[in-house]
């Protein structure tokens, strides 16, 4: 008798860390696309799956097949799927899975409306395991809780406690509303706290290393790079300076996305920057390390009074924070943290990047605690003449800052190329992982002090503003 394999199911949040590895999943079907025909005449079906550890946007699963009859025939979203031996991949920062018709297998079960333990469809190679029944019952129970959950009476979450594995309530102030090109609705919300810093995942395909020399970057085109830069924001078009100037300068401003048909948005009409309770909110992290909130179809919006206890608590804690000497420090940054850089202005008070962005002075100087999340050129041998662009972030904003001329010489201090590269990897928090998909680079940069000043390419031209690193040493 053929021995049954023992399949171990990974939670989605753990499976997403297993790039280039075959994984087994037991998940809820969030979305089912129509099958498409590729140029090679294959039929491809895309499913989106979620589970309790990653209930937000979910992970796509791609099913290539010779015919439609070989594909999963899903009765309804909300059904449950068991997947064996599917490959976890990463492309442009987006996680997805690929079903291999040679070795992968699946089984489809009805969702929460039944107690039936028998799959209504399964592939020829699917072998049930002793864990399937437990996994199925747990997934159905979670699905019931997820759909039927009413407005929570528990304490809401703060932005400083964001967690992609939970569905939560958030008490916050709606600062601004906008729409994307696809008519998604976007809320810009704030509660006075700092969201946790994010991780970036960057994929480099297996290909020969470039041999061309690094040329200096044109000063008029700081975004022209040999590889796409990580975004400074989630919105397609940056917000105007007038809009930015209306935002608080301390605390994270979270972008929360809702489908164009989300009915709860109507409650915001007629209210100017109201305090609200976003109920049953989820969040996910964009590949660039930026948090993204998501209002689900079962989410709700409650308008709150300015005298609501939760609102008063937010305002009281924010007022206490900004009046402290370390009120501009990121909350995840310990007072005695070890900076990878030093500055010449030890007594200068710290500012946030949002304060730098919204300042109207012609030339404004600040010291900030930031993380270096990107650098251009990404591979360089500094010779004293190249311009280097650093992408800096703190809990309030991201900017590109120029390192050039004497300021660059001061920054690198005449160190050898080997020493510079080693320290730059530390500054970027680089950790490489080789897989069959290529090299996966994970970045988790440390906090560092930087002195920054705002300048203009053309005086009296608001669109020509840029930022320069000065008096900072690596």
C-alpha positions, 0 to 999 in steps of 0.5 A, a space after each residue: 500500500 502506498 504510504 501517505 505523505 504527511 503534509 505540514 500546513 504553513 500559516 500564510 504569514 510564515 509561508 511568505 517568508 519561504 521564497 523559492 520553497 514549495 509550501 502547503 496551505 489551508 486557506 479561505 478563498 477571498 477572490 476568484 478571477 476568470 480563467 485567461 488563455 496565455 500566448 502558449 495556449 495554456 489556461 491560467 486561473 488566479 485565486 486570492 487566499 487569506 487566513 487568520 495570519 494574513 487577512 488583508 489583501 491576501 496572496 495570489 495563487 496562479 493555476 496554469 493548466 492545459 484545459 479548463 476542466 483541470 482547474 479548480 471549479 470554485 462554487 463560491 468565494 468563502 470556500 476553503 482550499 487545501 494546497 500541497 506543494 505550491 511554490 512561493 515566489 516574489 516579484 516586484 515585492 509582491 508575494 504569490 504562489 504557483 501551482 505546478 501541475 506535475 507535483 502540486 495538488 488541491 482540494 476544495 471544501 464548502 465554506 462556513 455554511 456547512 459541516 461537510 468534511 468531504 471536498 467537493 473537488 480534488 485533484 488526482 494527486 491529492 492525498 488527504 492528511 489527518 490534519 485536514 479535518 482540524 484545519 477545515 474546522 478552524 478555518 470555518 470557525 475563523 470565517 464565521 467570526 470574520 463575517 459576523 463580527 460586529 462593532 468591537 467593544 474592546 479597546 481599539 488598536 493604535 497605529 503603533 501596534 499595527 499587525 497584519 495578522 489581525 482584524 482590528 478597530 482604529 480610532 483616528 482622525 480623517 485628515 484627507 480623502 482622495 481617489 486612485 485612478 481606478 476609483 479606489 477611495 483613500 483615507 489619510 488617517 492619524 492618531 498621534 502615534 508612530 507605526 512600526 518601521 517596515 521591512 523591504 523585500 527586493 528581488 534581483 533575478 539571476 543574471 550577469 552582474 552589470 559591468 558598466 561604470 557608475 555615472 553621476 546622477 543628473 541633478 534635474 532628474 533625481 528619479 532616473 535610476 538604472 533600477 526602479 526606486 522604491 516609492 516615497 508614498 503609496 498614492 500615484 501622485 504626491 499630495 500638494 504642499 498645501 495638503 501636506 501643510 494641513 497635516 500634523 508633523 508628528 505621528 504616522 499618517 496611514 493610507 487606508 484604501 476602500 473599494 469604490 463600492 464601499 458604502 461606509 464612505 457616505 458617513 464622512 460626507 458633511 464632516 470636516 476632518 472628523 474623528 472616527 472609529 474604523 471597525 474591522 480594519 486590516 492592514 498589510 505591508 507594501 513591498 517598499 515597507 509602507 503600511 497600507 490599511 484596507 477597509 473590507 466589505 464587512 468593515 464599518 465607519 463610526 463618526 465619533 464626538 470630539 468628547 469621546 473618551 477614545 478621542 480625548 485619550 488620543 489627544 491627551 497622549 499626543 499633547 504629552 508627547 510633543 511637549 517632551 524633549 524627545 517628542 520627535 523621536 520615533 517611538 520604536 527608537 530607544 533614547 540611547 540607541 546607537 546611531 550608525 552616523 554622527 553629526 556636528 550638531 549635538 545640541 540641535 533639537 530633532 525634527 521630523 521629516 514632515 516638519 522639513 517637508 512643510 517648512 516654508 523657509 527658503 533654506 531650512 536646517 534640521 536634524 532628524 532621526 531617520 532610516 536609510 531605505 534606499 540609495 542610488 547608485 546602488 553599487 558605486 565606488 565613491 570617487 569624490 565627484 558622484 552625486 548620491 541620492 539617499 531615500 530617508 524615512 521616519 514615521 511621518 514621511 519619506 524623502 530623497 536627499 542628495 549627498 554631494 561635493 564636500 558634504 559627501 567627502 565629510 560623510 565618507 571621511 576618506 575611508 576605503 571602498 571596502 570600508 564604505 561598502 561595509 558601512 553602507 550595507 549596515 546603514 541599509 540593514 541589508 540581509 541577502 538570501 539566495 533562492 532559485 528565483 534569484 537573490 532576495 534582499 531584505 532590508 531592515 535599516 537601523 535608526 541614524 542621525 542626519 543633518 538635512 537642509 532644504 534648497 531650491 534648484 531655482 529660487 522662488 520656484 516651489 517645484 524645484 525644492 530638494 534636500 541635502 545631507 550636510 555635517 553628517 559622518 558615516 
